[in-house]
Amino acid sequence: MVLESLLGARLAEKRGFTLLVLSVLITSAGLWFTYYLFPQSASVLSLAFTTIAFMPMLQAAFRLEEEEESLHSGASIGFLLRHGKIIKVYGMIFLGIMVAYAFWFIVLPATTPANCPASGRLECLLPTQEQLFLEQNKSIEAISGSSPIARVSGVGAGECKNPATASFWKCTEFIYVNNSLVLGLAILFSFIWGAGAIFLLGWNASIIGIFLGKEATMGFGGAVARFLSYIPHGSFEVMGYFAGAIAGGIISVTITKGSYRKKELTTIAKDAFASMVLAYWLLLIAAMIESYLIISALGI
């Protein structure tokens, strides 16, 4: 509860930069803490550490959102405006996790020096990229495939990255279906288990951070270019995940608080449902933009 005391829900909504810095520090602490206690599972448990640290504050923020929603519910089109404060909180945490993972990927050695531990060098005391980011690296390899312009792989990936079979609409469908499954999990986790949503969003942030870190090790300009290329579709995609997670979280808080008016629950349920629909529309826009970029890069 120390984090909640240092940065309450209302203060977190107002001081975005402070929350961003705390997110970087907490994520970094989680990486080091879990590595020295559970080195074989640090790549996953570090996010669990971060999730646990932020949950009290997020729960308090959701309670505030639920109270305001019950009094000032509106059309779904105004979701982003009405819930701008908690979206800002999610955004700063997401960005902080991404920055922390990118930073430590760049700083840490790729492999352990051959003459460790006899040399006593500082590198011998540090975890390697492979040790600390094992699961994220596996996910990036699965996502990227063999083509640098392809973001997707597996069954159906040929619709996006194979010049012979690639199609804008089929690629859009493939990306949208995959992202929709992630959004569905975010909504479900946020509704049943609030920590699940921030864990899932944190996982995506860690993968993006390491991906950018890989690009940065090959040149800072390349990392900046890659980040900018992600913004057109990534902004819609991430906002869709935020919208879904927030909708599920508000319903969860409404039900679990134990005392509510029937009209209040109905109003919030309708608004949350409309927000989920908005979230899926945002993912569709993101999929269309991303598909266009991929197909264009293939020269089709």
N, C-alpha and C positions, 0 to 999 in steps of 0.2 A: 504493500500500500504506500510505500515511500514515493513512488512516481506520482501517484494520484495526489499526494500531499504537496509535492513540489510543483506539479502542473495540473491543476484541477481541470474539469471538463470545460468550464467557461473560459478559463485562462488559455487552455490549449486551442480553443476556437479562435482566440484573438491573436495569440503570439505564434504564428506559423513558423517563423525562423527558429525560435527557441525549441519548438517541437521537432523541427528538422534536425537540429544539432543533437538533441536528446536521442532521436531515432538512430542517428549514426553511432553515437556513443554506446547505446544499449545493444545495438546489433553487433558492434565490435566486441563488446564485453561478452556477449553470448557466444561468439565464435571462439574466443580464447578460453573462456570458462569451460565450455563443453569439450573442446579439444583436449585439454589436460585431464579432464575427468573421464570422458568417453571418446577417445581418439578415433575409434572405428565407426562411430555414428555421429560425429560432430557436424557433418554436412546437413543432417536433418534436425538433430536435437538443438542446434544453435537457433533455428527458427522457432522451435517450441519455447526456448528461453525467451526470445523476443516477444512471442505471442502472449505468454504468461505475464510479462512485465507490463504490457499495454492494456490488457483486458479490463482491469478495474476502471481506468480512465475512459475506455471506450464504452463500457457499460453505463457509466455516469452520463456520457455524452448522448447515448441512445435514450436514456430516460428523459433528458432535456428535450430531445427531438420528438419523442412520443407525446410529451406534454404540450409542446407547441403545435404538433400535428393535430391533436384532438381539438384544439381551439381554432386553428387557422388552416384547415385542410383546403386544398384547391385543386385545380385541374392538373393532370399529369404533366402537361407541357411546361408547367412552372416548377417541376420537381427540382431541377438543378439550381434554381434561384432560391426556393424555399428551404432546401437542405444544403445550401452552399457552405455553411459552417462545418458540418460534419464531413462533407466531401473534402473540405480543406484539411481536416484532421487526418482522414484516410490518405489523402494525397501526400502530406508531409511525411507520414510514417512510411508510405510506399517509396517515396523518393529517398528518404534516409537509408532504408534498407538497401536500395539499389546503389547508392553512393558508397556505402560501407563495403559492400561486396566487391564493387569495382576497384576501390582503393586497395583492399587487402590482396586482391588477386594480382594487382600490379606490383605491390611491395614484396610479397612473399616469393621465395625462390621456387622455381618450377620443380626441381629435384633436390634431394639431399646430397651435399658434397661427398665425394667418394671416401675421403679420409676421416669422416666423422666417426666417433666423437673425439678422436685423439688430437685433432688439430686445435680444439677449443675455440673455433671460429664462431662468430655470432650466428651465421647461417645454420649451424648445427643445432641451435636451440630453437629454431623457428620451424613451425609446421610447413609442409610444402603445399603448393596449389592442389596437387592430386589428393593429399590427405584431407585437406580442409573442405574441398569443394567436389568431392567424389560424385555424389548423386547429381549435382547440378551439371557437371561435365557430361555425365551419361545422358541427361535430358537434352543438352545442347546438341550432342552428337546425333541423337534420335530425331530432333527437330530439324537440324540443318541438312542432314543427308550429305550427298557428295557435291551438291551445287551451291555455290555461295549466294545465289539469288533466291534459292528456295527456302522458305520458312517451314514448310511442312514435309512430312515423309510418311512412309508406311502405305497401307492399302489406300489406293485412290490418289496418291501423291503425283502420279503421272499426269493427272489432269492439270497440274500446276507447273511441274518442272520439266516434263518431257516434251520437247518441241513437236514431236510427232502426234501426241495425243492431247496437248494442252488446249484448254478452252476457258474463256473468261467466266462463263456462267457455271461450268462444272467445277472450276477452281474456286469460285465464290462459294458454291454449295459445300465443297469439301472443307474450306476454312471455317465457314459459318457453323457447320454441324459440330466440328471439333471445339470451337470457341463456345458454342451454346451449351455443350456438355459441362464445360468449366463453369459457365455462369450458373447453370442449374445446381451444381455442387456448392457454389458460393452462396446461393439463396438458401439451399437446404441446410448447409452448415450454420449460416447466420441465424436461421430460424430455430434449429434444434440445439445447436452448440455454438454460441457466439464466437468462441475462440477459433472455431474452424474456418470462418471467413477470413479473418486476419492472417491465419496461417497460410491459407491458400493464396491470398494476395501477396503475402510475404515471399512465398515460394516463387511466384512469377517475378517479383521484384529482384530476387536473388539471381534468377536465371538471366534476366536482362542485364543486371550489374556485371555478372561474370562474362557475359557475351561482350559487353562494352570494354571490360578489362582486357579480354583477349585482343580486341581490336587495338586498344591503346598500346599494348606491348609491341605491336607491329607498326605503331606510328600514331601520334596524338591526332593528327589530321584525319586519319581513317576512322578513329573512334568518334570524333565530332560529326563526320559525314554520316556514319552509320546511325548515330543517335538522331540526327536531323531527318534521316530517311525513315525512321520509325515513327516520327511525330504524326504525319498525316493520317495513318490508320490507327496507330497506337493510342492516340488521345481519345478517339471514339471507343476503342476497345476497353481501355482501362476505365473510362467513365461509365461504360455499360456494366462492368463488374462492380464498380462502386455503387451504382444505382440499385443493382440487384441485392447486394449485401446489405445496404441500408434499409431497403424495403423489408427484407426478411428480419433484420434486427429490430425494427420498430414494431412489427407484429409480435415478435417474441416477447419484447418488453411489455407490451400491452396485455398479453395473455398471462404472463408470469407475475405481474404485479398484484394480481388477485382481486382488485377492486376496480371496476370500470362500468360505465354506463353502456347499455346495449347500442345506443345511437353512436357513442364514441367508438366502439369496436367496429361497427358497420362502416363508419366514415373512414377510419384508418385502414380497414381491410380493402375497401374500394380504391383508396388512393394508392395503397401498396401494390395492389394488382395492376393498376394502370402504370405504376412506376416500373414494374417488372416487364410489362409490354414495351415500355420505352427503352428499357435496358436491352431487350432483344433487337429492337430497331437500331439502336446504336451499334450493336455487334454486326448487324447486316450492312450498315454503312461502312464499318471498318473492313469487313470482308470484301466488299466491292472495291474499295480503294486499294487494299493489299493485293487482291487478284489482278487489278489493272496494272499495278507496279510490277508484279511478277511476270505477267504476260508481255508487258512492254519490254522488259529486260531480255526476254527470249527473242525479241524481234519479230513477233508474230503479228 
